Amino acid sequence: MLENFTVDTFAPLVGHVFVVYVDTTNVLDLELLEAVPLGGSDSTAAVQGRRPFSLTFRGPRMPVLVQRIYPMGHPTLGSFEVFLVPVGSDEQGMLYELVFN
């Protein structure tokens, strides 16, 4: 499933809430803030298939998720596993990045 995701998969979902399954009893809602293509149009990855892109999410200030693989879900996309990285915070919460190569 992940291999089929592109920036165009996520662009219409900016502003949507995704659920991260922290463990078997705890979930955390993350709002998708942006979906951005990475690299130039002539990048090797674009030639070989999917163009790299990144997603930025915002969650609550606490708890802060540690960098690792998490199961994530969305009503349209279903369930999938992603590697989330905390990248800082803003006035409204904690920011996380997810990069697809």
N, CA, C and O atoms as a MOPAC input file, in Angstrom:
PM7 MOZYME 1SCF
protein

 N      0.81300 1    -1.19400 1     0.00000 1
 C      0.00000 1     0.00000 1     0.00000 1
 C      0.86200 1     1.26500 1     0.00000 1
 O      0.61600 1     2.17100 1    -0.79600 1
 N      1.86900 1     1.34200 1     0.88100 1
 C      2.70500 1     2.54200 1     0.96800 1
 C      3.35400 1     2.88700 1    -0.36900 1
 O      3.52500 1     4.06000 1    -0.70000 1
 N      3.71700 1     1.85500 1    -1.13600 1
 C      4.39000 1     2.09500 1    -2.41000 1
 C      3.49000 1     2.82200 1    -3.40700 1
 O      3.98400 1     3.40000 1    -4.37500 1
 N      2.18200 1     2.80000 1    -3.18300 1
 C      1.24300 1     3.47600 1    -4.08000 1
 C      0.93700 1     4.91000 1    -3.66300 1
 O      0.32300 1     5.65500 1    -4.42600 1
 N      1.35400 1     5.30300 1    -2.47100 1
 C      1.09600 1     6.66300 1    -2.00000 1
 C      1.99200 1     7.66100 1    -2.72900 1
 O      3.17800 1     7.41000 1    -2.94700 1
 N      1.40100 1     8.79800 1    -3.10200 1
 C      2.14000 1     9.91200 1    -3.68600 1
 C      1.70500 1    11.18800 1    -2.97400 1
 O      0.78900 1    11.17100 1    -2.15200 1
 N      2.36200 1    12.27700 1    -3.29500 1
 C      1.96100 1    13.55800 1    -2.70800 1
 C      0.51900 1    13.87100 1    -3.08600 1
 O     -0.20300 1    14.50200 1    -2.31400 1
 N      0.09600 1    13.43300 1    -4.27300 1
 C     -1.28200 1    13.67700 1    -4.71200 1
 C     -2.30200 1    12.86200 1    -3.91800 1
 O     -3.47500 1    13.23200 1    -3.85600 1
 N     -1.86700 1    11.76500 1    -3.31700 1
 C     -2.74700 1    10.98200 1    -2.44400 1
 C     -3.13700 1    11.80900 1    -1.22600 1
 O     -4.28300 1    11.77800 1    -0.77600 1
 N     -2.15200 1    12.55700 1    -0.69400 1
 C     -2.34400 1    13.26500 1     0.57600 1
 C     -2.77100 1    14.71800 1     0.42400 1
 O     -3.38300 1    15.26900 1     1.33900 1
 N     -2.46700 1    15.35600 1    -0.70100 1
 C     -2.78300 1    16.78300 1    -0.86400 1
 C     -4.25300 1    17.10800 1    -0.58600 1
 O     -4.52900 1    18.10700 1     0.07800 1
 N     -5.20300 1    16.30600 1    -1.06800 1
 C     -6.61000 1    16.63400 1    -0.76500 1
 C     -6.99500 1    16.38000 1     0.69200 1
 O     -8.07800 1    16.76900 1     1.12700 1
 N     -6.10600 1    15.72700 1     1.44400 1
 C     -6.41000 1    15.39000 1     2.83300 1
 C     -5.80200 1    16.37200 1     3.83400 1
 O     -5.90500 1    16.16800 1     5.04300 1
 N     -5.17000 1    17.43600 1     3.33600 1
 C     -4.64600 1    18.46500 1     4.24000 1
 C     -5.81400 1    19.01400 1     5.05300 1
 O     -6.85600 1    19.37000 1     4.50300 1
 N     -5.62600 1    19.07600 1     6.36400 1
 C     -6.68300 1    19.51000 1     7.27600 1
 C     -7.42800 1    18.34000 1     7.89500 1
 O     -8.17400 1    18.51900 1     8.85800 1
 N     -7.23300 1    17.13600 1     7.34900 1
 C     -7.87900 1    15.94600 1     7.89900 1
 C     -7.10900 1    15.42100 1     9.11100 1
 O     -5.92000 1    15.69300 1     9.28200 1
 N     -7.80700 1    14.67800 1     9.92700 1
 C     -7.20400 1    14.05900 1    11.10900 1
 C     -6.87600 1    12.59800 1    10.80700 1
 O     -7.70600 1    11.85500 1    10.28400 1
 N     -5.65800 1    12.20700 1    11.14600 1
 C     -5.18700 1    10.83900 1    11.05600 1
 C     -5.01200 1    10.32000 1    12.47200 1
 O     -4.66600 1    11.08300 1    13.37400 1
 N     -5.24400 1     9.04400 1    12.67400 1
 C     -5.10500 1     8.43200 1    13.99600 1
 C     -3.79600 1     7.66000 1    14.04100 1
 O     -3.49900 1     6.86700 1    13.14700 1
 N     -3.01100 1     7.90000 1    15.09800 1
 C     -1.78300 1     7.14400 1    15.33200 1
 C     -2.03600 1     6.22800 1    16.52100 1
 O     -2.48000 1     6.66800 1    17.58100 1
 N     -1.74600 1     4.95300 1    16.32300 1
 C     -1.91900 1     3.96600 1    17.38500 1
 C     -0.61500 1     3.87500 1    18.16600 1
 O      0.32400 1     3.19300 1    17.75600 1
 N     -0.57300 1     4.57000 1    19.29400 1
 C      0.64000 1     4.66200 1    20.10800 1
 C      0.98500 1     3.29400 1    20.69800 1
 O      2.14400 1     2.87800 1    20.69000 1
 N     -0.02500 1     2.60600 1    21.20500 1
 C      0.12600 1     1.23900 1    21.69800 1
 C     -1.25700 1     0.60000 1    21.64400 1
 O     -2.16400 1     1.14200 1    21.01300 1
 N     -1.42300 1    -0.52400 1    22.28500 1
 C     -2.69000 1    -1.25000 1    22.16900 1
 C     -3.87300 1    -0.54400 1    22.82500 1
 O     -5.02300 1    -0.88400 1    22.54300 1
 N     -3.61400 1     0.42600 1    23.68900 1
 C     -4.72800 1     1.09800 1    24.37400 1
 C     -4.77700 1     2.60800 1    24.14900 1
 O     -5.74300 1     3.25100 1    24.56000 1
 N     -3.75900 1     3.19100 1    23.50800 1
 C     -3.70600 1     4.63900 1    23.34200 1
 C     -3.60400 1     5.03200 1    21.87100 1
 O     -2.82400 1     4.46900 1    21.10200 1
 N     -4.42700 1     6.02500 1    21.51000 1
 C     -4.37000 1     6.59700 1    20.16700 1
 C     -4.16500 1     8.10300 1    20.28000 1
 O     -4.49000 1     8.71800 1    21.29600 1
 N     -3.62700 1     8.67100 1    19.22800 1
 C     -3.37800 1    10.10800 1    19.19700 1
 C     -3.83700 1    10.63500 1    17.84800 1
 O     -3.50900 1    10.05200 1    16.81400 1
 N     -4.59100 1    11.72700 1    17.84300 1
 C     -5.03400 1    12.35000 1    16.60100 1
 C     -3.98100 1    13.34200 1    16.12800 1
 O     -3.51000 1    14.18400 1    16.89300 1
 N     -3.61800 1    13.22800 1    14.84100 1
 C     -2.68800 1    14.16000 1    14.21500 1
 C     -3.36200 1    14.78900 1    13.00800 1
 O     -3.93900 1    14.08300 1    12.18100 1
 N     -3.29500 1    16.10600 1    12.90100 1
 C     -3.85200 1    16.81800 1    11.75200 1
 C     -2.78400 1    16.95700 1    10.67700 1
 O     -1.66400 1    17.38200 1    10.96100 1
 N     -3.12700 1    16.60300 1     9.44800 1
 C     -2.20000 1    16.78900 1     8.32500 1
 C     -2.16400 1    18.27000 1     7.96300 1
 O     -3.17700 1    18.84500 1     7.56400 1
 N     -0.98600 1    18.88400 1     8.10500 1
 C     -0.83000 1    20.31400 1     7.82000 1
 C     -0.39900 1    20.58600 1     6.39000 1
 O     -0.85100 1    21.55100 1     5.77300 1
 N      0.48500 1    19.72900 1     5.85700 1
 C      0.94100 1    19.94700 1     4.47900 1
 C      1.49100 1    18.66900 1     3.87200 1
 O      1.96800 1    17.77400 1     4.57000 1
 N      1.40700 1    18.61400 1     2.55000 1
 C      1.97100 1    17.53700 1     1.74500 1
 C      2.81300 1    18.21700 1     0.66700 1
 O      2.28200 1    18.93100 1    -0.18300 1
 N      4.13900 1    17.98900 1     0.70600 1
 C      5.06400 1    18.74800 1    -0.13600 1
 C      5.97000 1    17.81000 1    -0.93800 1
 O      6.58600 1    16.91100 1    -0.36500 1
 N      6.05600 1    18.00900 1    -2.25800 1
 C      7.01200 1    17.22400 1    -3.04100 1
 C      8.44000 1    17.61000 1    -2.67400 1
 O      8.70300 1    18.76000 1    -2.32100 1
 N      9.35800 1    16.65800 1    -2.75500 1
 C     10.76300 1    16.89900 1    -2.45300 1
 C     11.61100 1    16.66800 1    -3.70400 1
 O     11.25900 1    15.85300 1    -4.55600 1
 N     12.72500 1    17.38600 1    -3.81000 1
 C     13.63300 1    17.19400 1    -4.93800 1
 C     13.07800 1    17.79500 1    -6.20400 1
 O     11.91900 1    18.20600 1    -6.26300 1
 N     13.93500 1    17.84200 1    -7.23200 1
 C     13.53000 1    18.37400 1    -8.52400 1
 C     12.74700 1    17.35700 1    -9.31800 1
 O     12.68400 1    16.18300 1    -8.95200 1
 N     12.16200 1    17.79800 1   -10.38400 1
 C     11.36300 1    16.90100 1   -11.21400 1
 C     12.21200 1    15.85700 1   -11.91600 1
 O     11.68700 1    14.85000 1   -12.39200 1
 N     13.52800 1    16.08700 1   -11.98700 1
 C     14.40800 1    15.12900 1   -12.66000 1
 C     15.13200 1    14.22100 1   -11.66200 1
 O     16.13600 1    13.59900 1   -12.01000 1
 N     14.63100 1    14.14200 1   -10.42700 1
 C     15.28600 1    13.31700 1    -9.41700 1
 C     15.25200 1    11.84700 1    -9.82100 1
 O     14.35100 1    11.41800 1   -10.54200 1
 N     16.23200 1    11.07800 1    -9.35600 1
 C     16.32800 1     9.65200 1    -9.66200 1
 C     15.06700 1     8.92400 1    -9.23100 1
 O     14.57000 1     8.06300 1    -9.95600 1
 N     14.54600 1     9.26000 1    -8.06000 1
 C     13.35100 1     8.58800 1    -7.56500 1
 C     12.15800 1     8.83800 1    -8.48600 1
 O     11.33300 1     7.94800 1    -8.69400 1
 N     12.06800 1    10.05600 1    -9.04000 1
 C     10.95700 1    10.36300 1    -9.93600 1
 C     11.06300 1     9.54000 1   -11.21100 1
 O     10.04900 1     9.09800 1   -11.75000 1
 N     12.26800 1     9.33200 1   -11.69000 1
 C     12.47600 1     8.54000 1   -12.89500 1
 C     12.14200 1     7.08500 1   -12.62300 1
 O     11.56900 1     6.41300 1   -13.48000 1
 N     12.49200 1     6.58400 1   -11.43800 1
 C     12.27800 1     5.18000 1   -11.10000 1
 C     10.86400 1     4.90200 1   -10.60100 1
 O     10.51200 1     3.73800 1   -10.40800 1
 N     10.06900 1     5.88900 1   -10.39100 1
 C      8.71200 1     5.67400 1    -9.88100 1
 C      8.20600 1     6.89700 1    -9.15800 1
 O      8.13000 1     7.98300 1    -9.73300 1
 N      7.86100 1     6.72200 1    -7.90300 1
 C      7.27900 1     7.80000 1    -7.11900 1
 C      8.29400 1     8.89400 1    -6.82000 1
 O      9.45500 1     8.62100 1    -6.51500 1
 N      7.84200 1    10.11400 1    -6.91000 1
 C      8.64900 1    11.26600 1    -6.53400 1
 C      8.62500 1    11.40400 1    -5.01500 1
 O      7.55600 1    11.28800 1    -4.41700 1
 N      9.78000 1    11.65300 1    -4.36400 1
 C      9.80200 1    11.79700 1    -2.89700 1
 C      8.92100 1    12.96600 1    -2.43900 1
 O      8.77600 1    13.96800 1    -3.14000 1
 N      8.33700 1    12.80900 1    -1.24300 1
 C      7.52100 1    13.88400 1    -0.68100 1
 C      7.51900 1    13.76300 1     0.83700 1
 O      7.87000 1    12.72600 1     1.39900 1
 N      7.11600 1    14.84900 1     1.47900 1
 C      7.02900 1    14.83500 1     2.94100 1
 C      5.64600 1    15.30300 1     3.37400 1
 O      4.96800 1    16.06400 1     2.68400 1
 N      5.26400 1    14.81700 1     4.54200 1
 C      4.01400 1    15.21700 1     5.16900 1
 C      4.34200 1    15.81600 1     6.52800 1
 O      5.20900 1    15.31100 1     7.24000 1
 N      3.65900 1    16.88200 1     6.88400 1
 C      3.81300 1    17.48500 1     8.20300 1
 C      2.47900 1    17.38600 1     8.92400 1
 O      1.43500 1    17.75000 1     8.38400 1
 N      2.53100 1    16.88600 1    10.15700 1
 C      1.35300 1    16.71000 1    10.99900 1
 C      1.51300 1    17.52500 1    12.27300 1
 O      2.62900 1    17.80900 1    12.70800 1
 N      0.37000 1    17.90100 1    12.87100 1
 C      0.38100 1    18.53700 1    14.19300 1
 C     -0.48500 1    17.70100 1    15.13100 1
 O     -1.59800 1    17.29100 1    14.80200 1
 N      0.08300 1    17.46800 1    16.31600 1
 C     -0.65100 1    16.76800 1    17.36400 1
 C     -0.64200 1    17.59800 1    18.62300 1
 O     -0.14700 1    18.72500 1    18.62400 1
 N     -1.17800 1    17.06000 1    19.68500 1
 C     -1.16100 1    17.79200 1    20.95500 1
 C      0.26400 1    17.97700 1    21.46000 1
 O      1.17500 1    17.23800 1    21.08800 1
 N      0.43200 1    18.96700 1    22.30500 1
 C      1.76600 1    19.24500 1    22.86300 1
 C      2.28500 1    18.05200 1    23.67600 1
 O      3.48500 1    17.77500 1    23.68400 1
 N      1.38900 1    17.36200 1    24.34700 1
 C      1.75300 1    16.18100 1    25.14200 1
 C      0.73600 1    15.09600 1    24.88700 1
 O     -0.44300 1    15.41900 1    24.74400 1
 N      1.09600 1    13.86400 1    24.82100 1
 C      2.46400 1    13.35700 1    24.91700 1
 C      3.20400 1    13.58900 1    23.60300 1
 O      2.58500 1    13.71200 1    22.54600 1
 N      4.51600 1    13.64600 1    23.67700 1
 C      5.36100 1    13.75000 1    22.48300 1
 C      5.70500 1    12.33500 1    22.04500 1
 O      6.25000 1    11.54900 1    22.82000 1
 N      5.38500 1    12.02100 1    20.81000 1
 C      5.72300 1    10.70700 1    20.27100 1
 C      7.20900 1    10.64700 1    19.95700 1
 O      7.77000 1    11.59000 1    19.40000 1
 N      7.84100 1     9.55000 1    20.31100 1
 C      9.25600 1     9.37800 1    19.98300 1
 C      9.36400 1     8.93200 1    18.52700 1
 O      8.41300 1     8.40400 1    17.95100 1
 N     10.52400 1     9.15200 1    17.95600 1
 C     10.78900 1     8.75200 1    16.57400 1
 C     10.75900 1     7.23300 1    16.46600 1
 O     11.57000 1     6.54200 1    17.08300 1
 N      9.81700 1     6.71800 1    15.67700 1
 C      9.72700 1     5.27300 1    15.44800 1
 C      8.59900 1     4.98400 1    14.45800 1
 O      7.92200 1     5.89700 1    13.98600 1
 N      8.41000 1     3.71500 1    14.15700 1
 C      7.32800 1     3.28300 1    13.27600 1
 C      6.04600 1     3.15800 1    14.10400 1
 O      6.03400 1     2.56200 1    15.18100 1
 N      4.96400 1     3.73900 1    13.56400 1
 C      3.65200 1     3.68400 1    14.20800 1
 C      2.60400 1     3.21100 1    13.20200 1
 O      2.68600 1     3.55000 1    12.02100 1
 N      1.62700 1     2.43700 1    13.65200 1
 C      0.45300 1     2.19800 1    12.82300 1
 C     -0.35700 1     3.50200 1    12.76600 1
 O     -0.51700 1     4.18700 1    13.77600 1
 N     -0.85600 1     3.82800 1    11.58700 1
 C     -1.62800 1     5.05200 1    11.38500 1
 C     -2.87400 1     4.67800 1    10.59700 1
 O     -2.86900 1     3.72000 1     9.82400 1
 N     -3.93800 1     5.44100 1    10.79900 1
 C     -5.15700 1     5.17600 1    10.06400 1
 C     -5.86800 1     6.43600 1     9.64000 1
 O     -5.75500 1     7.48700 1    10.27000 1
 N     -6.61200 1     6.30100 1     8.54500 1
 C     -7.43700 1     7.38500 1     8.02200 1
 C     -8.65000 1     6.74500 1     7.35900 1
 O     -8.51000 1     5.70400 1     6.71600 1
 N     -9.84700 1     7.34100 1     7.49500 1
 C    -11.05200 1     6.73300 1     6.93600 1
 C    -10.97200 1     6.44200 1     5.43700 1
 O    -11.53000 1     5.44500 1     4.97600 1
 N    -10.29600 1     7.28400 1     4.67900 1
 C    -10.19000 1     7.09200 1     3.22500 1
 C     -9.07500 1     6.13500 1     2.84600 1
 O     -9.24400 1     5.31300 1     1.94500 1
 N     -7.92800 1     6.23300 1     3.52800 1
 C     -6.73500 1     5.46800 1     3.14500 1
 C     -6.60700 1     4.13000 1     3.85000 1
 O     -5.84100 1     3.27200 1     3.40900 1
 N     -7.33900 1     3.93600 1     4.93400 1
 C     -7.22100 1     2.70200 1     5.69700 1
 C     -6.06100 1     2.76500 1     6.66800 1
 O     -5.64200 1     3.84800 1     7.07500 1
 N     -5.53700 1     1.59500 1     7.04200 1
 C     -4.44400 1     1.50100 1     8.01800 1
 C     -3.13700 1     1.19700 1     7.31200 1
 O     -3.10000 1     0.44900 1     6.33400 1
 N     -2.05500 1     1.79300 1     7.82500 1
 C     -0.71800 1     1.59000 1     7.27100 1
 C      0.29500 1     1.96600 1     8.33800 1
 O     -0.04900 1     2.64700 1     9.30300 1
 N      1.53400 1     1.53300 1     8.17700 1
 C      2.58700 1     1.85300 1     9.14800 1
 C      3.52700 1     2.89400 1     8.56200 1
 O      3.88500 1     2.84000 1     7.38600 1
 N      3.92600 1     3.85500 1     9.41700 1
 C      4.79800 1     4.94900 1     8.97300 1
 C      5.86500 1     5.23600 1    10.02000 1
 O      5.70300 1     4.92100 1    11.19900 1
 N      6.94600 1     5.83400 1     9.57100 1
 C      8.03200 1     6.26000 1    10.45700 1
 C      7.84500 1     7.74800 1    10.72400 1
 O      8.10200 1     8.57400 1     9.84900 1
 N      7.40200 1     8.09000 1    11.92400 1
 C      7.16200 1     9.48500 1    12.31400 1
 C      8.35500 1    10.03900 1    13.07800 1
 O      8.96900 1     9.35200 1    13.89500 1
 N      8.66800 1    11.29700 1    12.79400 1
 C      9.77100 1    11.97700 1    13.46100 1
 C      9.26000 1    13.28900 1    14.05500 1
 O      8.70900 1    14.11500 1    13.32700 1
 N      9.43100 1    13.49700 1    15.36400 1
 C      9.07600 1    14.79800 1    15.93900 1
 C     10.07600 1    15.84100 1    15.45000 1
 O     11.28400 1    15.61400 1    15.50300 1
 N      9.57800 1    16.98400 1    14.97400 1
 C     10.47200 1    17.99500 1    14.40400 1
 C     10.37600 1    19.34900 1    15.09500 1
 O     11.01500 1    20.30500 1    14.65700 1
 N      9.59700 1    19.45200 1    16.15700 1
 C      9.48200 1    20.72300 1    16.87300 1
 C      8.04800 1    20.97200 1    17.27200 1
 O      7.20100 1    20.08000 1    17.23400 1
 N      7.79900 1    22.20400 1    17.65500 1
 C      6.44000 1    22.56100 1    18.06700 1
 C      6.13200 1    23.96700 1    17.58400 1
 O      7.02800 1    24.72800 1    17.21900 1
 N      4.86200 1    24.29100 1    17.58800 1
 C      4.41800 1    25.64800 1    17.32400 1
 C      3.45400 1    26.04500 1    18.43600 1
 O      3.35800 1    25.35000 1    19.44700 1
 N      2.74700 1    27.14400 1    18.26100 1
 C      1.85600 1    27.63100 1    19.30500 1
 C      0.72300 1    26.66500 1    19.60000 1
 O      0.14900 1    26.69300 1    20.68800 1
 N      0.39400 1    25.79600 1    18.62500 1
 C     -0.78500 1    24.94300 1    18.77200 1
 C     -0.47700 1    23.49600 1    19.13400 1
 O     -1.38500 1    22.75500 1    19.51200 1
 N      0.78300 1    23.07500 1    19.02600 1
 C      1.07500 1    21.69400 1    19.37500 1
 C      2.41600 1    21.21300 1    18.86100 1
 O      3.27400 1    22.00400 1    18.46900 1
 N      2.57700 1    19.90400 1    18.87100 1
 C      3.81300 1    19.24400 1    18.45200 1
 C      3.73900 1    18.91000 1    16.96300 1
 O      2.69600 1    18.48400 1    16.46800 1
 N      4.85200 1    19.10600 1    16.25100 1
 C      4.90500 1    18.84600 1    14.81800 1
 C      5.69000 1    17.56900 1    14.54000 1
 O      6.68800 1    17.27200 1    15.19700 1
 N      5.21000 1    16.82300 1    13.54900 1
 C      5.84100 1    15.56500 1    13.14700 1
 C      6.00300 1    15.55400 1    11.63600 1
 O      5.18900 1    16.11300 1    10.90100 1
 N      7.07800 1    14.90000 1    11.18600 1
 C      7.31400 1    14.77600 1     9.74600 1
 C      7.34600 1    13.30400 1     9.36000 1
 O      7.81100 1    12.44900 1    10.11400 1
 N      6.84500 1    13.04100 1     8.18100 1
 C      6.82900 1    11.71900 1     7.59300 1
 C      7.34200 1    11.88800 1     6.16500 1
 O      6.76600 1    12.65600 1     5.39400 1
 N      8.41500 1    11.18300 1     5.80000 1
 C      9.01300 1    11.33400 1     4.46900 1
 C      8.84700 1    10.03700 1     3.69800 1
 O      9.11300 1     8.95100 1     4.21300 1
 N      8.40200 1    10.16700 1     2.45400 1
 C      8.30600 1     9.04200 1     1.52200 1
 C      9.38300 1     9.23400 1     0.46100 1
 O      9.42500 1    10.26400 1    -0.21100 1
 N     10.25200 1     8.23800 1     0.31500 1
 C     11.31600 1     8.28900 1    -0.70600 1
 C     10.91500 1     7.53600 1    -1.93400 1
 O     11.68200 1     7.47000 1    -2.89500 1

